[in-house]
Amino acid sequence: MGFVELTEIQARSIPLIQSGADIIGKSNTGTGKTAAFGIPAIESLSHERNGVEVLILCPTRELAMQACEEIKKFSKYMSWVKPCAVYGGASMDKQIMDLKRGANLVVGTPGRVMDHMRRRTLKLQNLKMIILDEADEMLNMGFREDIESILQDVPEERQTILFSATMPPAILAITNQYQKDPQLIKIDEKYRTVDTIEQYYFEVPSGMKGEAIQYILLAYEPKASMIFCNTKKMVDELTETLSNKGFKAAGLHGDMKQTQRSYVMDKFKAGKINILIATDVAARGIDVNGIDVVFNYDLPQDNEYYIHRIGRTGRAGKSGTAYTLVSNRKQIYDMKALSRYIKADINEKELPEKDDILKNKISKIAVRIKAASEQPLRDETKIILEMLTKEGYSVEAIANILINLRLNKELKNIPEFEFPKMKKAAINAVKTSKGKSVKIEISSGRMNKLAPNFILGALVEATNMAGKSFGKIEIFDRYTTVEVPEQDAEFIVDAMDNTKVNGKKVNVKICEKKNDKPKFGGSRSHDGIAHGGDLSRRGGNARSSGGYQKKRKPFAASK
């Protein structure tokens, strides 16, 4: 299969699984997990017909199909290994026939596995090993009850293997209840797949993402790429747009029938299409070598989704590139926060211009002509040349015509517009450290009936930063001060200026000195104490904490 050496997750997992221990493997996508559990799983199978001895649960049908195909490759010369995949959206009768033929290793999605168990077409009384692959995603997709039902119905004397990219409390609850003294295998962060991927973002005018992605695709011409969207509707719209412009693109999402999805994946793997547009869930089970670029058409709704997305490229130590389209200051700040989270640089790139694309196309046409000139003239070519020269066309004129025809074909799909120059958001370069804090001053205070939760809610909404990012909030009669991270101060001022807090438009500036003295009223905060970012845990949002202020008596001006 071309394996040269073990990945870290394989080197650490295989011996422990072979020893019979329960395992918790924490590793991101693209690190070779299928082999890490698949190889010891097939080694554990007996030669006798004992029914199903290994069960592997996966979150999506694509991932179940992929895992089953890999296991078939691992066991090519092991005739007693009978893998079978069971998943929704496919014929139940065919799966029943496969199970009856003596399957001893089953890979499936929780829902379909439960269906077969209820029908008694899948019997697990002889199960020796159960493997939960992408366990966090199965929980995100609502499979917790199915997983627990399956774990309760299989023999207690079994080996339980769990692999997950993240370890939320729900995963830990499952490990505590259903595993016996599990061994934790955590891959060192230096082996994260993001380390082999160059990451960039483009700032794109709102409403012009479709045109921008066309420019980027034309400029960089990736051999195979994936574009991620947050919704099925956007997948369909972008697929139609790119297909109409001559790109070899196809979409993939959960509303498509299994036959459609398989058809699209087969074309993508065969290179008949080179752009796959997908949602996060639909793409979870995709494992295709040679994807050189991943695009985030929409910012993912979760940081872990970003890691899973860009992990489609840069697999098995190879390099790759990821591009993200952002359209406003909030999204730029999201990129900055994301960079801190993954501890890797995400640098800004300028959108390619039409002239750059034209020069690139012309250069490539010249290279092709030069390569073709080294080939001998075909007889048909000589006949055409003779016909045209008799009609008065010179060789130069014929060459001009042919080059123009090629240029028209290459350039016809370049969008005819110019991107407006974006006003750069006031945001500093990406940093991974918290740094010092400074105070900002907001031109509204106690006299405008402000409460700390109103201030914090407005800050969170305007900047999209977490509530805990902000420090002490002090409300005076006519103005308010807030401690903010120094590296983000200009961005926060820019985002907050001329916004409304409790219905009143405010102006915001950075305090000239770190400990500015109050200009109006006393120095006491609204309720006599200073409020930090932990207000977010008490409902630090103007919409969700309206009752917060009513419990307090207003300060009397005379006092």
C-alpha positions in Angstrom: 0.0 0.0 0.0 3.0 2.3 -0.1 3.4 2.6 3.7 7.0 3.4 4.6 6.9 4.1 8.3 4.4 4.3 11.1 2.7 7.6 12.1 3.0 8.4 15.8 -0.7 7.4 16.5 0.0 4.1 14.8 3.3 3.4 16.6 1.7 4.1 20.0 -1.7 2.5 19.4 -1.1 -0.8 17.7 1.0 -2.5 20.4 -1.4 -1.3 23.2 -4.5 -2.5 21.3 -2.8 -5.9 20.6 -2.1 -6.2 24.3 -5.9 -6.1 25.0 -6.0 -2.7 26.7 -8.8 -0.2 26.4 -7.6 2.9 24.5 -8.5 6.6 24.3 -6.7 8.1 21.3 -6.7 11.9 20.9 -5.5 12.7 17.4 -6.6 15.1 14.7 -7.7 14.0 11.2 -5.1 12.9 8.7 -2.8 11.2 11.1 -3.5 7.6 10.1 -6.1 6.5 12.6 -7.8 4.0 10.4 -4.6 1.9 10.2 -4.0 2.5 13.9 -7.1 0.6 14.9 -7.8 -1.3 11.7 -4.5 -3.4 11.6 -4.8 -4.7 15.2 -8.5 -5.2 14.7 -8.0 -7.7 11.8 -5.1 -9.3 13.7 -7.5 -10.1 16.6 -10.0 -12.0 14.4 -10.1 -15.8 14.9 -10.1 -18.2 11.9 -13.3 -19.9 13.1 -16.8 -18.8 12.2 -17.7 -17.1 15.4 -19.9 -14.3 14.0 -19.1 -10.6 14.4 -16.0 -10.2 16.6 -15.2 -6.5 15.8 -17.6 -3.6 15.5 -16.4 -0.1 14.3 -18.8 2.8 14.7 -18.3 5.9 12.4 -20.3 9.2 12.3 -21.0 9.3 8.5 -21.6 6.7 5.8 -18.7 8.1 3.8 -16.3 7.5 6.7 -17.8 4.0 7.3 -17.3 3.2 3.6 -13.8 4.6 3.6 -12.8 2.6 6.7 -14.2 -0.6 5.4 -12.3 -0.2 2.1 -9.1 0.4 3.9 -9.6 -2.7 6.1 -10.3 -4.8 3.0 -6.9 -3.6 1.7 -5.2 -4.5 5.0 -6.7 -8.0 4.9 -6.2 -8.7 1.2 -4.3 -11.9 1.9 -6.3 -12.9 5.0 -9.1 -15.0 3.6 -10.8 -15.5 7.0 -11.3 -11.7 7.4 -14.8 -10.8 6.2 -15.5 -7.0 6.5 -18.9 -5.6 5.9 -20.2 -1.9 5.9 -23.7 -1.0 7.1 -25.0 2.6 6.9 -28.2 4.5 6.1 -29.2 5.5 2.6 -28.3 2.0 1.2 -30.2 -1.2 0.6 -31.0 -3.0 3.9 -31.5 -6.3 2.0 -28.0 -6.2 0.5 -26.5 -5.5 3.9 -28.4 -8.4 5.5 -27.1 -10.7 2.8 -23.5 -9.5 3.4 -24.0 -10.1 7.2 -25.4 -13.6 6.6 -22.4 -14.6 4.4 -20.3 -14.7 7.6 -19.1 -11.1 8.2 -16.8 -11.0 11.3 -15.9 -7.3 11.2 -18.6 -4.7 10.8 -18.1 -1.0 10.1 -21.3 1.1 10.4 -23.1 4.3 11.5 -24.9 4.1 14.9 -28.4 4.4 13.5 -28.1 1.6 10.9 -26.2 -0.6 13.4 -29.1 -0.2 15.8 -31.6 -1.1 13.0 -29.8 -4.4 12.3 -29.6 -5.2 16.0 -33.3 -4.7 16.4 -34.0 -6.9 13.4 -31.6 -9.5 14.8 -29.6 -9.5 11.6 -26.6 -8.2 13.5 -25.8 -10.4 16.5 -23.0 -9.3 18.8 -22.9 -12.0 21.5 -19.3 -13.0 20.4 -18.0 -9.4 20.1 -14.4 -9.0 21.3 -13.7 -5.4 20.3 -15.7 -2.3 19.7 -14.1 0.9 18.2 -15.6 4.4 18.2 -14.0 6.4 15.5 -14.5 10.2 15.4 -16.4 9.9 18.7 -16.8 13.7 19.2 -18.4 14.1 15.8 -20.9 11.2 16.5 -21.9 13.1 19.7 -22.3 16.4 17.8 -24.6 14.6 15.3 -26.9 13.4 18.1 -25.8 9.7 18.2 -25.2 9.6 22.0 -28.3 7.5 22.9 -27.6 5.1 20.1 -23.9 4.7 21.1 -24.9 4.1 24.7 -27.6 1.5 23.7 -25.0 -0.4 21.6 -22.4 -0.3 24.4 -25.0 -1.6 26.9 -26.0 -4.5 24.6 -22.6 -5.9 23.8 -20.7 -8.3 26.0 -19.0 -6.7 29.1 -15.8 -8.7 28.5 -14.7 -6.8 25.5 -12.1 -4.3 24.4 -13.3 -0.7 23.9 -11.3 1.6 21.7 -12.2 5.3 21.3 -10.6 7.8 18.9 -11.6 11.5 19.0 -10.1 14.8 17.9 -11.4 16.6 21.0 -12.3 15.5 24.5 -15.5 17.3 25.6 -17.2 16.2 28.9 -19.6 13.9 27.0 -16.7 11.9 25.7 -15.2 11.6 29.1 -18.5 10.4 30.5 -18.6 7.6 28.0 -15.0 6.6 28.8 -15.7 6.6 32.5 -18.7 4.4 32.2 -17.9 2.0 29.4 -14.1 1.6 29.5 -11.9 -0.2 31.9 -8.7 1.5 33.0 -8.2 3.1 29.5 -4.7 4.1 28.3 -4.6 7.6 26.9 -2.7 8.3 23.7 -2.4 12.0 23.1 -0.4 13.1 20.0 2.1 15.9 20.8 1.0 19.2 19.3 4.2 19.4 17.2 2.6 16.6 15.1 -0.6 18.5 14.3 -1.6 18.4 10.7 -1.9 22.2 10.6 1.9 22.5 10.9 2.4 21.3 7.3 -0.2 23.6 5.9 0.3 27.2 4.7 -2.7 29.3 5.8 -3.9 32.6 4.4 -7.0 34.7 4.4 -8.4 37.1 1.7 -10.5 40.2 2.7 -13.4 40.2 0.3 -16.1 42.9 -0.2 -19.4 41.7 1.2 -21.5 40.0 -1.4 -18.6 39.4 -3.7 -17.3 36.0 -2.5 -18.5 34.2 -5.6 -16.5 36.5 -7.9 -13.5 36.3 -5.5 -13.3 32.5 -5.5 -13.3 32.5 -9.3 -10.4 34.9 -9.4 -8.5 32.9 -6.8 -9.1 29.6 -8.7 -8.1 31.1 -12.0 -4.9 32.7 -10.5 -3.7 29.6 -8.6 -5.2 26.8 -10.7 -5.1 24.1 -8.0 -5.0 20.5 -9.4 -7.5 19.3 -6.8 -9.3 21.5 -4.2 -12.1 21.4 -1.7 -14.4 24.4 -0.9 -16.2 24.4 2.4 -19.6 26.1 3.0 -21.6 26.3 6.1 -25.0 25.5 4.5 -26.4 23.0 1.9 -28.0 25.9 0.1 -24.7 27.7 -0.3 -23.1 24.4 -1.6 -25.8 24.2 -4.3 -25.5 27.9 -5.3 -21.7 27.9 -5.5 -21.6 24.6 -7.4 -24.1 26.1 -10.0 -22.1 29.4 -10.3 -18.7 27.7 -10.8 -20.1 25.0 -13.2 -21.7 27.7 -15.3 -18.4 29.5 -15.5 -16.6 26.4 -16.9 -15.0 25.0 -13.7 -15.1 21.3 -13.2 -17.0 21.5 -9.9 -19.5 19.3 -8.0 -21.3 19.6 -4.6 -21.6 17.3 -1.7 -24.1 17.6 1.2 -26.4 15.5 3.4 -29.6 16.1 1.4 -28.1 14.2 -1.6 -29.0 10.5 -2.1 -26.2 8.0 -1.5 -26.0 7.1 -5.2 -25.4 10.8 -6.0 -22.8 11.2 -3.3 -20.9 8.1 -4.5 -21.1 9.3 -8.1 -19.6 12.7 -7.1 -16.8 11.1 -5.0 -15.9 8.6 -7.8 -15.6 11.5 -10.3 -13.5 13.5 -7.8 -11.1 10.6 -7.0 -10.8 9.9 -10.8 -9.9 13.5 -11.5 -12.9 14.1 -13.7 -13.8 17.0 -11.4 -11.1 18.9 -9.6 -13.2 21.1 -7.3 -15.4 19.5 -4.5 -17.8 21.9 -2.7 -19.0 20.4 0.6 -20.5 21.0 4.0 -18.6 19.9 7.1 -20.7 16.8 7.9 -20.7 15.6 4.3 -16.9 15.9 4.1 -16.1 14.2 7.4 -15.5 10.8 5.8 -13.5 12.0 2.8 -10.0 10.7 2.5 -8.6 11.6 -0.9 -4.9 11.9 -1.5 -3.6 14.8 -3.6 -5.9 17.6 -2.4 -3.5 20.6 -2.6 -5.7 23.5 -1.6 -8.7 23.9 0.8 -10.9 27.0 0.7 -13.1 28.2 3.5 -15.8 30.0 1.6 -17.6 30.6 4.9 -15.8 30.8 8.2 -16.5 27.6 10.1 -18.8 27.8 13.1 -16.3 26.0 15.4 -12.5 26.1 15.7 -12.3 22.3 15.5 -14.2 22.3 12.2 -11.5 24.6 10.8 -8.8 22.0 11.8 -10.8 19.2 10.2 -11.4 21.3 7.1 -7.8 22.2 6.4 -6.8 18.7 7.4 -8.1 17.5 4.0 -4.8 18.8 2.6 -1.3 18.4 4.1 -2.1 14.7 4.9 0.5 12.2 6.0 3.2 14.9 6.4 2.7 16.4 2.9 2.4 20.1 2.5 -0.8 21.9 1.5 -2.4 25.3 1.4 -5.6 26.7 3.0 -7.4 30.0 2.0 -10.2 31.6 3.9 -12.6 34.4 2.7 -13.6 37.0 5.2 -15.8 40.0 4.7 -15.8 42.2 7.8 -13.9 43.3 10.9 -15.6 40.6 13.1 -14.4 37.9 10.8 -10.9 39.3 10.7 -10.9 39.2 14.5 -12.2 35.6 14.3 -9.2 34.7 12.1 -6.9 36.3 14.7 -8.6 34.3 17.5 -8.4 31.2 15.4 -4.7 31.7 14.8 -4.1 31.9 18.6 -6.2 28.7 19.1 -4.2 26.6 16.6 -0.9 28.3 17.4 -0.1 28.9 13.8 0.2 32.0 11.5 -2.7 32.8 9.3 -1.5 35.7 7.0 -3.4 38.0 4.9 -3.1 37.8 1.1 -4.1 40.4 -1.5 -6.8 39.3 -3.9 -5.3 38.6 -7.4 -6.0 41.2 -10.0 -7.3 40.6 -13.6 -3.9 41.7 -15.1 -2.1 39.0 -13.0 -4.5 36.3 -14.2 -4.1 37.5 -17.9 -0.3 37.4 -17.6 -0.4 34.0 -16.1 -2.6 32.6 -18.8 -0.5 34.2 -21.6 2.7 32.8 -20.1 1.2 29.3 -20.0 -0.1 29.5 -23.6 3.4 30.5 -24.7 4.9 27.5 -22.9 2.4 25.2 -24.6 3.1 26.6 -28.1 6.9 26.2 -27.5 6.4 22.6 -26.4 4.1 21.9 -29.4 6.6 23.5 -31.9 9.1 20.7 -31.1 6.7 18.1 -32.5 6.8 17.2 -36.2 3.9 18.7 -38.3 1.1 16.2 -39.0 0.0 15.7 -42.6 -3.4 17.2 -41.8 -1.7 20.3 -40.5 0.2 20.7 -43.7 -3.0 20.4 -45.8 -4.7 23.1 -43.8 -1.7 25.4 -44.1 -1.6 24.9 -47.9 -5.3 25.7 -48.2 -5.1 28.9 -46.1 -1.9 30.2 -47.8 -3.5 29.7 -51.3 -6.4 32.0 -50.0 -3.8 34.7 -49.2 -3.3 34.1 -45.4 0.3 34.5 -44.2 1.8 32.2 -41.7 1.9 35.1 -39.2 -1.9 35.8 -39.8 -2.7 32.1 -39.3 -0.7 32.0 -36.0 -2.5 35.2 -34.8 -5.9 33.7 -35.5 -5.0 30.4 -33.7 -3.5 32.2 -30.7 -6.6 34.5 -30.5 -8.9 31.4 -30.5 -6.9 29.9 -27.6 -6.9 33.1 -25.7 -10.6 33.6 -26.1 -11.2 30.1 -24.7 -8.8 30.7 -21.8 -10.0 34.2 -20.9 -13.8 34.0 -21.5 -14.6 32.9 -17.9 -12.6 35.7 -16.1 -15.2 37.8 -14.3 -15.5 41.3 -15.7 -15.3 43.6 -12.7 -12.9 45.2 -10.3 -12.8 44.6 -6.6 -13.2 47.9 -4.6 -10.3 48.7 -2.4 -11.1 47.6 1.1 -10.7 49.9 4.1 -8.4 47.9 6.3 -9.7 47.2 9.8 -7.8 48.7 12.6 -6.3 45.4 13.8 -2.8 44.5 14.8 -0.7 41.6 13.4 -1.7 38.2 14.7 -0.1 37.4 18.1 -0.4 34.4 20.3 0.3 36.2 23.7 -2.2 38.1 25.7 0.0 41.1 26.3 -0.8 44.2 28.4 -4.1 46.0 28.9 -5.2 49.6 28.4 -8.4 51.5 29.1 -10.9 52.7 26.6 -13.4 55.4 27.3 -17.1 55.2 26.2 -19.1 58.4 26.0 -22.1 57.2 28.1 -22.5 56.5 31.7 -24.7 56.3 34.8 -26.9 59.2 33.7 -27.8 57.2 30.6 -28.9 54.3 32.9 -26.1 52.1 31.8 -25.3 48.8 33.6 -22.1 46.7 33.2 -24.0 43.9 31.4 -25.1 46.5 28.7 -21.5 47.5 28.2 -20.2 44.0 28.0 -23.0 42.9 25.7 -22.3 45.7 23.3 -18.5 45.0 23.3 -19.1 41.3 22.6 -21.6 42.0 19.8 -19.5 44.7 18.1 -16.1 42.8 18.3 -17.2 39.2 18.4 -14.6 38.7 21.2 -15.3 36.5 24.2 -16.6 38.3 27.3 -13.6 37.1 29.3 -11.4 39.2 27.0 -12.5 42.4 28.8 -11.3 43.5 32.2 -12.7 45.9 34.8 -15.7 48.0 33.8 -16.2 51.3 35.7 -19.3 53.4 35.1 -19.2 57.1 36.0 -21.9 59.7 35.6 -21.2 60.6 32.0 -18.7 58.1 30.7 -17.5 54.5 31.2 -14.0 53.0 31.1 -13.2 49.4 30.2 -9.9 47.5 30.4 -9.1 45.8 27.1 -6.1 43.9 25.7 -3.6 46.5 24.4 -3.0 44.6 21.2 -6.7 44.8 20.4 -7.5 48.3 21.6 -7.5 50.0 18.2 -9.7 47.3 16.7 -12.2 47.5 19.6 -12.3 51.3 19.3 -12.9 51.1 15.6 -15.6 48.4 16.0 -17.4 50.2 18.8 -17.3 53.8 17.6 -20.8 55.2 16.7 -22.5 52.0 17.8 -25.5 52.2 20.2 -25.4 51.1 23.9 -28.8 50.8 25.6 -30.2 52.8 22.7 -27.7 55.7 22.8 -25.0 56.2 20.1 -21.6 56.4 21.7 -18.1 57.6 20.8 -15.1 55.5 21.9 -11.5 56.4 22.4 -8.3 55.0 24.0 -7.6 56.7 27.4 -4.5 58.9 27.2 -3.1 57.5 30.4 -3.5 54.0 31.7 -5.0 55.3 35.0 -7.1 58.3 33.9 -8.9 60.0 36.7 -12.7 60.4 36.3 -13.9 63.6 34.8 -17.4 63.5 36.0 -19.1 62.2 39.3 -17.5 59.9 41.8 -15.1 57.1 41.1 -17.4 54.3 42.2 -18.7 51.7 39.6 -22.4 51.2 39.0 -23.0 48.9 42.0 -20.0 49.8 44.0 -17.7 47.1 42.6 -15.6 46.7 39.5 -16.9 44.2 36.9 -14.6 42.1 34.8 -15.1 39.8 31.8 -16.7 37.1 34.0 -20.0 39.0 33.5 -20.4 36.8 30.4 -21.0 33.9 32.7 -23.9 35.8 34.3 -25.6 36.8 31.1 -23.2 39.5 29.8 -25.5 40.3 26.9 -27.9 43.2 26.7 -30.6 41.0 25.2 -30.4 38.1 27.7 -30.0 40.0 30.9 -32.6 42.7 31.0 -33.6 41.9 34.6 -30.0 42.5 35.8 -30.4 46.2 36.3 -33.9 46.2 37.8 -32.7 44.6 41.1 -30.5 47.6 41.9 -31.6 50.9 43.3 -30.5 53.9 41.2 -27.9 56.3 42.7 -29.5 59.5 43.9 -27.6 62.5 42.4 -27.7 64.4 45.7 -25.9 61.6 47.5 
